[in-house]
């Protein structure tokens, strides 16, 4: 809301779900929402960045090439992403797999359980209603072992695993 995302153009940005349509210059898009992948497949195909789209075994979709496992912690295997209920968690896993040493989370507030984080979803939120924002805690041992620093730029976030900073500080880390 009012943030100038263009200040991040020199950074490696992974967009989550519909954020890729606002940030068409992002390096990649991440989603584990099978309905989103199905509903947005045509538009995502036109997105120029990398596509990290994950579905569970037995629920494959032609647009998704990553295997999603609903497991705590971060996958160490390329082509497999872990998530505990949200595409944002999967995006953190992708950043980890890519080898990021710093990850800044924008929009990871998760203060509206059971609701989509974007207003234009015509389908129910599904597992978002079950998401526990403390699931991110399970990533801490691996992140610390690899020396990855994660900052959450949503000061009122329900995700408490990472240090929080005001959004205005994001440029200090670009």
C-alpha positions as CSV (number, residue, x, y, z in Angstrom):
1,X,0.0,0.0,0.0
2,X,1.9,3.0,-1.3
3,X,5.3,1.3,-1.3
4,X,7.5,2.0,-4.3
5,X,8.7,-1.5,-5.2
6,X,10.9,-0.2,-8.0
7,X,13.6,0.5,-5.3
8,X,14.0,-3.3,-5.3
9,X,14.8,-3.7,-9.0
10,X,18.4,-4.3,-8.3
11,X,17.6,-7.1,-5.9
12,X,16.7,-10.7,-6.6
13,X,12.9,-10.6,-6.0
14,X,10.6,-13.6,-5.7
15,X,7.0,-12.6,-6.0
16,X,4.3,-14.7,-4.3
17,X,1.2,-15.5,-6.2
18,X,-0.5,-12.4,-7.6
19,X,2.4,-10.2,-6.6
20,X,4.1,-11.3,-9.9
21,X,1.5,-9.3,-11.8
22,X,2.4,-6.1,-10.0
23,X,6.1,-6.9,-10.1
24,X,6.5,-8.1,-13.7
25,X,10.2,-7.5,-13.4
26,X,10.6,-9.9,-10.5
27,X,13.1,-12.7,-11.0
28,X,10.5,-15.4,-10.1
29,X,7.1,-16.3,-8.9
30,X,6.3,-18.9,-6.2
31,X,3.0,-20.6,-5.5
32,X,1.8,-23.7,-3.8
33,X,-1.9,-22.8,-4.3
34,X,-3.1,-25.4,-6.8
35,X,-6.3,-23.4,-7.5
36,X,-4.2,-20.2,-8.1
37,X,-1.9,-22.2,-10.4
38,X,-4.9,-23.4,-12.4
39,X,-6.8,-20.1,-12.5
40,X,-3.7,-18.0,-13.3
41,X,-1.9,-20.5,-15.6
42,X,-2.3,-18.4,-18.8
43,X,-1.1,-15.2,-17.1
44,X,1.8,-16.9,-15.3
45,X,2.9,-18.4,-18.6
46,X,3.4,-14.9,-19.8
47,X,5.4,-13.9,-16.7
48,X,9.0,-13.5,-17.8
49,X,10.6,-14.7,-14.6
50,X,11.2,-18.2,-13.3
51,X,8.2,-20.2,-12.2
52,X,8.5,-22.1,-8.9
53,X,5.0,-23.7,-8.8
54,X,4.5,-26.6,-6.5
55,X,1.8,-29.2,-6.1
56,X,1.5,-32.3,-4.0
57,X,2.1,-35.8,-5.5
58,X,-1.1,-37.0,-7.0
59,X,-2.4,-33.5,-7.5
60,X,-0.1,-32.4,-10.3
61,X,-0.8,-29.6,-12.7
62,X,0.9,-29.1,-16.1
63,X,2.1,-25.6,-15.1
64,X,3.7,-26.8,-11.9
65,X,7.1,-28.5,-12.0
66,X,8.0,-28.6,-8.3
67,X,6.9,-31.2,-5.8
68,X,5.3,-29.7,-2.7
69,X,5.7,-31.5,0.6
70,X,3.8,-30.2,3.7
71,X,6.7,-30.6,6.0
72,X,8.4,-28.3,8.5
73,X,11.9,-27.1,7.8
74,X,13.3,-26.3,4.4
75,X,13.9,-28.7,1.6
76,X,17.5,-29.2,0.7
77,X,16.6,-30.8,-2.7
78,X,16.2,-28.8,-5.9
79,X,12.7,-29.4,-7.4
80,X,11.2,-30.1,-4.0
81,X,9.8,-27.3,-1.8
82,X,8.5,-27.5,1.8
83,X,5.7,-25.4,3.1
84,X,3.4,-25.4,6.1
85,X,0.4,-23.9,4.6
86,X,1.5,-20.9,2.5
87,X,3.2,-19.9,-0.7
88,X,5.2,-17.4,1.4
89,X,6.9,-20.2,3.3
90,X,7.6,-22.0,0.0
91,X,9.2,-18.7,-1.3
92,X,11.5,-18.7,1.7
93,X,12.4,-22.3,0.8
94,X,13.2,-21.3,-2.8
95,X,15.4,-18.4,-1.6
96,X,17.2,-20.8,0.6
97,X,17.7,-23.3,-2.3
98,X,19.0,-20.5,-4.6
99,X,21.6,-19.7,-1.9
100,X,20.4,-16.4,-0.6
101,X,22.4,-15.0,2.3
102,X,19.8,-12.3,3.1
103,X,16.1,-12.5,2.7
104,X,13.7,-9.6,3.3
105,X,10.1,-10.5,3.7
106,X,7.5,-8.0,2.5
107,X,3.8,-8.5,3.1
108,X,4.3,-11.5,5.5
109,X,1.8,-10.2,8.0
110,X,-0.6,-13.2,8.2
111,X,-2.9,-11.3,10.5
112,X,-6.1,-12.4,8.7
113,X,-6.3,-16.2,9.1
114,X,-8.5,-17.9,6.6
115,X,-8.4,-15.1,4.1
116,X,-6.4,-14.7,0.9
117,X,-3.7,-12.0,1.0
118,X,-4.9,-10.6,-2.4
119,X,-8.4,-9.3,-2.9
120,X,-9.1,-10.7,-6.4
121,X,-9.4,-14.4,-5.5
122,X,-12.8,-15.7,-6.5
123,X,-12.1,-19.1,-4.8
124,X,-12.1,-20.1,-1.1
125,X,-8.9,-19.8,0.9
126,X,-8.6,-23.5,1.7
127,X,-5.6,-24.3,3.9
128,X,-4.9,-20.7,4.7
129,X,-7.5,-21.0,7.4
130,X,-5.3,-23.7,9.0
131,X,-2.0,-21.9,8.7
132,X,0.0,-21.3,11.9
133,X,2.3,-18.3,11.4
134,X,4.6,-20.0,14.0
135,X,5.4,-22.6,11.3
136,X,8.2,-20.4,10.2
137,X,10.0,-21.2,13.4
138,X,10.9,-24.6,11.9
139,X,13.2,-22.9,9.4
140,X,15.4,-21.3,11.9
141,X,18.0,-24.2,12.5
142,X,18.7,-24.5,8.8
143,X,18.8,-20.8,8.2
144,X,21.2,-20.3,11.2
145,X,23.4,-23.2,10.1
146,X,23.8,-21.7,6.6
147,X,24.2,-18.1,7.9
148,X,21.1,-16.8,6.2
149,X,19.7,-13.6,7.7
150,X,15.9,-13.1,7.4
151,X,14.2,-9.8,8.2
152,X,10.4,-9.4,8.2
153,X,9.5,-5.9,7.1
154,X,5.9,-6.1,8.5
155,X,6.2,-4.9,12.0
156,X,2.7,-6.1,13.0
157,X,3.3,-9.6,11.5
158,X,2.0,-12.7,13.2
159,X,5.2,-14.4,12.0
160,X,7.5,-14.0,15.0
161,X,10.5,-16.2,13.9
162,X,12.4,-13.3,12.4
163,X,13.6,-9.9,13.4
164,X,11.1,-7.3,12.4
165,X,12.0,-3.9,10.8
166,X,9.8,-1.1,9.5
167,X,9.2,-1.1,5.8
168,X,11.0,2.2,5.5
169,X,14.2,0.4,6.4
170,X,14.1,-2.0,3.4
171,X,16.4,0.1,1.3
172,X,19.1,-0.1,3.9
173,X,19.4,-3.8,2.9
174,X,19.1,-3.6,-0.9
